[in-house]
Amino acid sequence: MIKTLYLRVVVTFLTIVLVSVGVAFPLSMYFFTNLISTQFQSEMLAVGNQIVALSTEFQPKNLDAFIVGSNRLNESYKFTLFDANGDTQEDIPTNKMGKRRIEPAEVAEVLQGHIYKSENIHLPINAINTIKIGIPLTVHGKNYALFIHTNFTETGKRQVETIIICVLVIVLAVGSMFILIASRYLVNPLKKLTLATEKLARGNFNVNVSVNNKDELGKLAASFNHMAGELKQLEQMRQDFVSNVSHEIQSPLTSIRGFSKALRDSELSEIDRTKYLEIIERESERLSRLSDNLLKLASLESEHHPFHPSTYDLDEQLRRVVVFFEPLWSVKELEMDLALPRVKINADADQLNQVWMNVIGNAIKFTPKQGDIHIKLVSLRDRVQIWIQDNGIGIPEEEQSRIFDRFYKVDQARLRDSGSGLGLAIVRKIIEMHEGTIEVQSEQGKGTAFLITLPSTPSLPKKS
């Protein structure tokens, strides 16, 4: 069994060439002899007409001798003269089987004044001598039948066959050489792809296949390079994810371990003891939130996360979230401006509630005292828009495209927020499951606005 693609291509092409030659040889012989037969008949008729014209003009006394002389002058054709009785003074040519090449019925037809042509012109090369022409001739008032047939020798036939075979062999040899070159040209890009795939399988994502072809192989190489780039980016994201998770877990664990050791001090005052316990409790809650968010994000990205859409009042849901955060925005003396007309939506209420908790919670967290927060609900024909805008610290333009990445925190937010950086990643995933979109508009120092667009009635949730 042939295992390499190169040999398969070569063997396949050679097989095709050999089969083509095997078919082409009899076809070429067929059409070649057909062409020769047609040309011979035309030439034989022309030569015969010349002899008839000369005989009619000069009226030779010995017509047989005149025909014999013509045979000596022309080696390509054989002339045979029959008198009115169908007799001839020359030996009638025969074939290999001993059968006469000129039949009495054919002679009689010509003596009646008709021109005779052999009808079976599609002959093999070894039967080319069966071509004949019969022409009526009148000299001194006597009717004759002049037959002209080819005088193709066995040597000549073999030469023609040899020429055809040599041409086909040369075509086969040249074609095979070009097939070997073309096969290597076709297989080389696949070899490069194979080597690159092996490197990729060993974890080396810095691979690039340089194929300049514009055909399917070029498209395949371009797709491979794109895939390698995506895998490299995915691997980098995986490493960043592990690093961020380790950092987020290590920080509270360090605090818990340090203050737990401090609590062993018997001389520790009650006030410090209570303070340390509060820190341990706070860091434990932080770990718990991190764990919950990781589990939630993993569940959202799986194909088995529950999705239970129902029809409910979206405006009431937003009001309940605002009321839930009242202790926070009241302490900061924030102005809450709500424009919430009655709007019904068909969606998963629990999941969207998580969205509003995260986005509105961030708006309250990053808006300074006595700031403003605007929440507006707009109902369109087949979708709804939710605007959540604040006049807080804002997000730098160069960082706005990354705020939905896992564990990503804007630098200014990192100083004030102890969150895990998973909130907006969860928000985007939930909105994508509802076939919606989320956009951010922000200017540093002037505030941030989130625009969330949801269909009024989503189809089945999208799974990643």
C-alpha positions as CSV (number, residue, x, y, z in Angstrom):
1,M,0.0,0.0,0.0
2,I,1.4,3.4,-1.0
3,K,1.6,5.6,2.1
4,T,3.1,8.9,0.8
5,L,1.0,11.4,-1.0
6,Y,3.8,12.1,-3.4
7,L,3.9,8.5,-4.7
8,R,0.2,8.4,-4.8
9,V,0.0,11.5,-7.0
10,V,2.8,10.2,-9.3
11,V,1.3,6.7,-9.6
12,T,-2.1,8.2,-10.3
13,F,-0.9,10.5,-13.0
14,L,1.3,7.8,-14.6
15,T,-1.7,5.4,-14.6
16,I,-3.8,8.1,-16.3
17,V,-1.1,8.7,-18.9
18,L,-0.7,5.0,-19.6
19,V,-4.4,4.4,-19.9
20,S,-4.6,7.6,-22.1
21,V,-1.8,6.3,-24.4
22,G,-3.5,2.9,-24.6
23,V,-6.7,4.5,-25.7
24,A,-4.9,7.1,-27.9
25,F,-2.9,4.6,-29.9
26,P,-5.8,2.7,-31.5
27,L,-7.7,6.0,-31.9
28,S,-4.7,7.7,-33.6
29,M,-4.2,4.7,-35.8
30,Y,-7.9,4.8,-36.7
31,F,-8.0,8.5,-37.6
32,F,-4.5,8.4,-39.1
33,T,-5.4,5.6,-41.6
34,N,-8.7,7.3,-42.2
35,L,-6.9,10.4,-43.2
36,I,-4.4,8.5,-45.4
37,S,-7.2,6.5,-47.0
38,T,-9.1,9.7,-47.9
39,Q,-5.9,11.4,-49.3
40,F,-4.9,8.2,-51.2
41,Q,-8.3,8.0,-52.9
42,S,-8.1,11.7,-53.9
43,E,-4.6,11.3,-55.3
44,M,-5.4,8.0,-57.0
45,L,-8.4,9.5,-58.7
46,A,-6.3,12.5,-59.9
47,V,-3.5,10.2,-61.2
48,G,-6.1,7.9,-62.8
49,N,-7.7,10.9,-64.5
50,Q,-4.3,12.0,-65.9
51,I,-3.6,8.6,-67.4
52,V,-7.1,8.6,-68.9
53,A,-6.6,12.1,-70.3
54,L,-3.2,11.1,-71.8
55,S,-4.6,7.9,-73.2
56,T,-7.5,9.7,-74.8
57,E,-5.2,12.4,-76.3
58,F,-2.4,10.2,-77.7
59,Q,-4.4,7.0,-78.4
60,P,-1.5,4.6,-77.8
61,K,-1.4,1.6,-80.0
62,N,-0.3,-0.7,-77.2
63,L,-2.3,0.4,-74.2
64,D,-0.9,-2.4,-72.0
65,A,2.6,-1.3,-72.6
66,F,1.6,2.3,-71.7
67,I,0.2,1.1,-68.4
68,V,3.3,-1.0,-67.6
69,G,5.4,2.0,-68.2
70,S,3.2,4.0,-65.9
71,N,3.8,1.4,-63.2
72,R,7.5,1.8,-63.6
73,L,7.3,5.5,-63.2
74,N,5.1,5.5,-60.1
75,E,6.1,3.3,-57.2
76,S,3.3,4.5,-54.9
77,Y,0.5,3.1,-56.9
78,K,-0.2,0.0,-58.9
79,F,-2.1,0.2,-62.2
80,T,-4.1,-2.8,-63.6
81,L,-5.9,-2.6,-67.0
82,F,-8.8,-4.8,-67.9
83,D,-10.2,-5.1,-71.4
84,A,-13.9,-5.3,-72.4
85,N,-14.0,-9.0,-71.5
86,G,-12.7,-8.4,-68.0
87,D,-9.3,-9.9,-68.8
88,T,-5.9,-8.5,-68.0
89,Q,-2.4,-9.3,-69.1
90,E,-1.0,-8.5,-65.7
91,D,-1.0,-10.5,-62.5
92,I,-4.0,-9.5,-60.4
93,P,-2.8,-8.5,-56.9
94,T,-3.9,-10.7,-54.0
95,N,-3.9,-10.2,-50.3
96,K,-2.3,-12.4,-47.6
97,M,-5.2,-14.8,-47.7
98,G,-4.8,-15.3,-51.5
99,K,-8.0,-13.5,-52.3
100,R,-8.0,-11.2,-55.4
101,R,-7.9,-7.5,-54.6
102,I,-10.0,-6.7,-57.7
103,E,-13.2,-8.6,-58.1
104,P,-14.9,-9.3,-61.4
105,A,-18.0,-7.5,-60.3
106,E,-16.0,-4.4,-59.6
107,V,-14.4,-4.7,-63.1
108,A,-17.9,-5.1,-64.7
109,E,-19.1,-2.0,-62.9
110,V,-16.3,0.1,-64.3
111,L,-16.7,-1.3,-67.8
112,Q,-20.3,0.0,-67.7
113,G,-18.9,3.5,-67.4
114,H,-19.0,4.0,-63.6
115,I,-16.1,5.1,-61.4
116,Y,-15.5,2.7,-58.6
117,K,-14.3,3.7,-55.1
118,S,-13.6,1.3,-52.2
119,E,-16.1,2.1,-49.5
120,N,-14.3,0.6,-46.4
121,I,-11.8,3.4,-45.9
122,H,-11.7,3.0,-42.0
123,L,-8.9,0.4,-42.1
124,P,-6.0,-0.7,-39.9
125,I,-2.6,0.3,-41.2
126,N,-1.8,-3.2,-42.3
127,A,-4.8,-3.2,-44.7
128,I,-4.1,0.1,-46.4
129,N,-3.4,-1.7,-49.7
130,T,-7.0,-2.6,-50.1
131,I,-7.8,1.0,-51.1
132,K,-8.5,1.1,-54.9
133,I,-10.1,3.3,-57.5
134,G,-11.6,2.1,-60.8
135,I,-11.9,4.5,-63.8
136,P,-13.5,3.7,-67.2
137,L,-11.2,4.3,-70.2
138,T,-11.9,4.3,-74.0
139,V,-9.1,3.9,-76.6
140,H,-9.6,3.3,-80.3
141,G,-13.2,2.7,-79.6
142,K,-12.6,0.0,-77.1
143,N,-13.7,0.1,-73.5
144,Y,-11.3,-0.6,-70.7
145,A,-11.3,-0.6,-66.9
146,L,-8.3,1.0,-65.2
147,F,-7.8,0.2,-61.6
148,I,-5.4,2.0,-59.3
149,H,-4.6,0.7,-55.8
150,T,-1.9,1.5,-53.3
151,N,1.5,-0.1,-53.5
152,F,2.3,0.3,-49.8
153,T,5.1,-2.1,-48.9
154,E,5.4,-4.0,-45.5
155,T,8.5,-1.9,-44.8
156,G,6.6,1.3,-45.3
157,K,3.7,0.1,-43.0
158,R,6.2,-0.8,-40.3
159,Q,7.8,2.6,-40.6
160,V,4.5,4.3,-40.1
161,E,3.7,2.2,-37.1
162,T,7.2,2.8,-35.7
163,I,6.8,6.5,-36.1
164,I,3.4,6.6,-34.3
165,I,4.8,4.4,-31.5
166,C,7.9,6.6,-31.1
167,V,5.8,9.7,-30.9
168,L,3.6,8.2,-28.2
169,V,6.6,7.0,-26.3
170,I,8.2,10.4,-26.4
171,V,4.9,12.0,-25.2
172,L,4.7,9.4,-22.4
173,A,8.3,10.1,-21.3
174,V,8.0,13.9,-21.4
175,G,4.6,13.8,-19.8
176,S,6.0,11.6,-17.0
177,M,8.9,14.0,-16.4
178,F,6.5,16.9,-16.1
179,I,4.2,14.9,-13.8
180,L,7.1,14.2,-11.4
181,I,7.9,17.9,-11.3
182,A,4.3,19.0,-10.9
183,S,3.7,16.4,-8.2
184,R,6.5,17.7,-6.1
185,Y,5.2,21.2,-6.6
186,L,1.8,20.2,-5.4
187,V,3.0,18.1,-2.5
188,N,5.6,20.5,-1.1
189,P,2.9,22.9,0.5
190,L,1.3,19.8,2.1
191,K,4.7,18.8,3.5
192,K,5.1,22.3,5.0
193,L,1.6,22.0,6.5
194,T,2.4,18.6,8.0
195,L,5.6,19.9,9.7
196,A,3.8,22.9,11.0
197,T,1.0,20.8,12.3
198,E,3.4,18.5,14.2
199,K,5.0,21.6,15.8
200,L,1.6,22.9,16.7
201,A,0.7,19.6,18.3
202,R,3.8,19.8,20.4
203,G,2.6,23.2,21.8
204,N,4.7,25.5,19.5
205,F,2.2,28.1,18.4
206,N,4.8,30.3,16.7
207,V,4.4,28.6,13.4
208,N,3.7,30.1,10.0
209,V,3.3,28.3,6.7
210,S,4.6,30.4,3.8
211,V,2.7,29.2,0.7
212,N,2.3,31.7,-2.1
213,N,-0.3,29.7,-4.0
214,K,-3.5,31.4,-4.8
215,D,-5.4,28.1,-5.2
216,E,-7.0,25.8,-2.6
217,L,-3.6,25.0,-1.1
218,G,-3.0,28.7,-0.5
219,K,-6.3,29.1,1.1
220,L,-5.6,26.0,3.3
221,A,-2.3,27.5,4.4
222,A,-3.9,30.9,5.1
223,S,-6.6,29.1,7.2
224,F,-3.9,27.2,9.0
225,N,-1.9,30.3,9.8
226,H,-5.1,32.0,11.1
227,M,-5.8,28.9,13.2
228,A,-2.3,28.9,14.7
229,G,-2.7,32.6,15.5
230,E,-6.0,32.0,17.2
231,L,-4.6,29.1,19.2
232,K,-1.6,31.2,20.2
233,Q,-4.0,33.9,21.4
234,L,-6.1,31.3,23.2
235,E,-3.0,29.8,24.9
236,Q,-2.0,33.3,26.0
237,M,-5.5,33.9,27.4
238,R,-5.3,30.6,29.2
239,Q,-2.0,31.5,30.8
240,D,-3.3,34.9,31.7
241,F,-6.5,33.3,33.2
242,V,-4.4,30.9,35.3
243,S,-2.2,33.8,36.4
244,N,-5.1,36.0,37.3
245,V,-7.0,33.3,39.1
246,S,-3.8,32.5,41.1
247,H,-3.4,36.2,41.9
248,E,-7.0,36.7,42.9
249,I,-7.0,33.7,45.1
250,Q,-3.5,34.3,46.6
251,S,-4.2,37.8,47.7
252,P,-7.2,37.0,50.1
253,L,-5.6,33.8,51.2
254,T,-2.4,35.7,52.3
255,S,-4.6,38.2,54.3
256,I,-6.5,35.3,55.9
257,R,-3.4,33.4,56.8
258,G,-1.6,36.5,58.2
259,F,-4.5,37.7,60.4
260,S,-5.2,34.2,61.5
261,K,-1.7,33.9,62.9
262,A,-2.1,37.3,64.5
263,L,-5.2,36.1,66.3
264,R,-3.0,33.6,68.2
265,D,-1.4,36.4,70.1
266,S,-3.0,36.2,73.6
267,E,-2.1,39.8,74.3
268,L,-4.1,41.1,71.3
269,S,-6.7,43.7,72.3
270,E,-10.4,43.0,71.7
271,I,-10.6,45.9,69.3
272,D,-7.8,44.5,67.1
273,R,-9.2,41.0,67.4
274,T,-12.5,42.2,66.1
275,K,-10.9,44.1,63.3
276,Y,-8.8,41.1,62.2
277,L,-11.9,38.9,62.3
278,E,-13.7,41.4,60.1
279,I,-10.8,41.4,57.6
280,I,-10.8,37.6,57.5
281,E,-14.6,37.6,57.0
282,R,-14.3,40.1,54.2
283,E,-11.6,38.3,52.4
284,S,-13.5,35.0,52.8
285,E,-16.5,36.6,51.2
286,R,-14.2,37.9,48.4
287,L,-13.0,34.3,47.8
288,S,-16.6,33.1,47.8
289,R,-17.6,35.7,45.2
290,L,-14.7,34.8,43.1
291,S,-15.6,31.1,43.2
292,D,-19.2,31.9,42.4
293,N,-18.3,34.1,39.5
294,L,-15.9,31.5,38.1
295,L,-18.6,28.8,38.3
296,K,-21.2,31.1,36.8
297,L,-18.9,32.0,33.9
298,A,-18.0,28.4,33.3
299,S,-21.6,27.4,33.4
300,L,-22.6,30.2,30.9
301,E,-19.9,29.1,28.5
302,S,-21.0,25.4,28.6
303,E,-23.8,23.9,26.5
304,H,-25.8,22.9,29.6
305,H,-26.5,26.2,31.3
306,P,-30.2,26.5,32.1
307,F,-32.1,29.0,30.0
308,H,-35.7,29.7,31.1
309,P,-37.3,32.6,29.2
310,S,-40.5,34.1,30.5
311,T,-42.5,37.2,29.8
312,Y,-42.2,39.9,32.5
313,D,-42.0,43.6,33.1
314,L,-38.5,44.8,32.4
315,D,-39.1,48.2,33.9
316,E,-40.1,46.7,37.2
317,Q,-37.0,44.5,37.3
318,L,-34.8,47.6,36.8
319,R,-36.6,49.5,39.6
320,R,-36.1,46.6,42.0
321,V,-32.4,46.5,41.3
322,V,-32.1,50.3,41.9
323,V,-34.0,49.9,45.3
324,F,-31.7,47.0,46.2
325,F,-28.7,49.4,45.8
326,E,-30.4,52.3,47.7
327,P,-28.2,52.0,50.8
328,L,-25.1,52.5,48.6
329,W,-26.2,55.4,46.4
330,S,-27.9,57.1,49.3
331,V,-24.7,57.2,51.3
332,K,-22.9,58.7,48.3
333,E,-25.8,61.2,47.8
334,L,-26.2,60.1,44.1
335,E,-29.0,61.5,42.0
336,M,-30.8,58.5,40.3
337,D,-32.7,59.6,37.2
338,L,-35.0,56.8,36.0
339,A,-36.9,56.9,32.6
340,L,-38.6,53.5,32.7
341,P,-41.8,53.2,30.7
342,R,-43.7,50.0,30.9
343,V,-41.9,47.4,28.7
344,K,-42.5,43.7,28.6
345,I,-39.8,41.3,27.4
346,N,-39.4,37.6,27.0
347,A,-36.1,36.6,28.5
348,D,-34.5,34.7,31.4
349,A,-35.3,37.0,34.3
350,D,-32.6,35.6,36.7
351,Q,-29.8,36.0,34.1
352,L,-30.8,39.6,33.2
353,N,-31.1,40.4,36.8
354,Q,-27.4,39.5,37.1
355,V,-26.7,41.9,34.3
356,W,-28.4,44.9,35.9
357,M,-26.8,44.1,39.3
358,N,-23.3,44.1,37.8
359,V,-23.7,47.2,35.5
360,I,-25.7,49.4,37.9
361,G,-23.4,48.3,40.8
362,N,-20.4,49.4,38.8
363,A,-22.0,52.7,38.0
364,I,-22.7,53.4,41.7
365,K,-19.2,52.2,42.7
366,F,-17.3,54.4,40.3
367,T,-19.4,57.6,40.6
368,P,-18.1,60.1,43.1
369,K,-20.3,61.6,45.8
370,Q,-23.2,63.8,44.7
371,G,-22.9,62.4,41.2
372,D,-25.6,61.5,38.7
373,I,-26.8,58.1,37.3
374,H,-29.3,57.9,34.5
375,I,-31.2,54.7,33.6
376,K,-33.4,54.9,30.5
377,L,-35.5,52.2,28.9
378,V,-36.4,52.6,25.2
379,S,-38.9,50.2,23.5
380,L,-38.5,49.7,19.7
381,R,-40.5,47.6,17.3
382,D,-38.7,44.3,17.9
383,R,-36.1,45.1,20.5
384,V,-35.5,47.2,23.6
385,Q,-32.6,49.5,24.6
386,I,-31.3,50.0,28.1
387,W,-29.1,53.0,28.8
388,I,-27.1,53.1,32.0
389,Q,-25.0,56.3,32.2
390,D,-23.0,57.9,35.0
391,N,-20.7,60.9,35.4
392,G,-18.0,58.9,37.2
393,I,-14.3,58.4,36.6
394,G,-14.7,57.1,33.1
395,I,-12.6,54.6,31.2
396,P,-9.5,55.5,29.1
397,E,-10.2,55.0,25.4
398,E,-7.3,52.5,24.9
399,E,-8.8,50.3,27.6
400,Q,-12.5,50.3,26.5
401,S,-12.1,47.3,24.2
402,R,-10.8,45.1,27.0
403,I,-13.2,45.8,29.8
404,F,-15.2,42.7,28.9
405,D,-12.2,40.4,29.2
406,R,-11.9,38.1,32.2
407,F,-10.0,39.5,35.1
408,Y,-9.4,42.8,33.3
409,K,-9.5,45.9,35.5
410,V,-9.0,49.5,34.5
411,D,-6.1,50.9,36.5
412,Q,-8.1,53.6,38.2
413,A,-10.8,51.1,39.1
414,R,-8.2,48.7,40.6
415,L,-7.3,51.2,43.3
416,R,-10.9,51.5,44.5
417,D,-12.4,48.2,43.6
418,S,-11.7,44.8,45.2
419,G,-13.8,43.0,42.6
420,S,-12.5,40.0,40.6
421,G,-12.8,41.5,37.1
422,L,-15.3,38.9,36.0
423,G,-18.5,40.9,36.3
424,L,-18.5,42.5,32.8
425,A,-17.4,39.2,31.2
426,I,-20.4,37.5,32.7
427,V,-22.6,40.4,31.6
428,R,-21.4,40.1,28.0
429,K,-21.9,36.3,28.0
430,I,-25.5,36.6,29.3
431,I,-26.4,39.3,26.7
432,E,-24.9,37.2,23.9
433,M,-27.0,34.2,25.0
434,H,-30.0,36.5,24.6
435,E,-28.8,37.4,21.1
436,G,-28.3,41.0,22.3
437,T,-25.4,43.5,22.2
438,I,-23.6,45.7,24.7
439,E,-21.7,48.9,23.8
440,V,-19.7,51.3,25.9
441,Q,-19.2,55.0,25.5
442,S,-16.8,56.6,27.9
443,E,-14.6,59.6,28.4
444,Q,-12.0,59.7,31.1
445,G,-13.1,61.9,34.0
446,K,-16.5,62.6,32.5
447,G,-18.4,59.3,32.9
448,T,-19.4,56.1,31.2
449,A,-22.5,55.0,29.3
450,F,-23.5,51.4,28.6
451,L,-26.0,50.7,25.8
452,I,-27.6,47.2,26.0
453,T,-29.8,46.1,23.2
454,L,-32.0,43.0,23.6
455,P,-34.6,41.4,21.3
456,S,-38.1,41.5,22.6
457,T,-38.4,37.7,22.0
458,P,-35.1,35.9,21.7
459,S,-34.7,32.5,20.1
460,L,-32.8,29.7,21.6
461,P,-29.7,31.0,23.5
462,K,-26.4,31.0,21.6
463,K,-23.8,28.6,22.9
464,S,-20.1,29.1,22.5
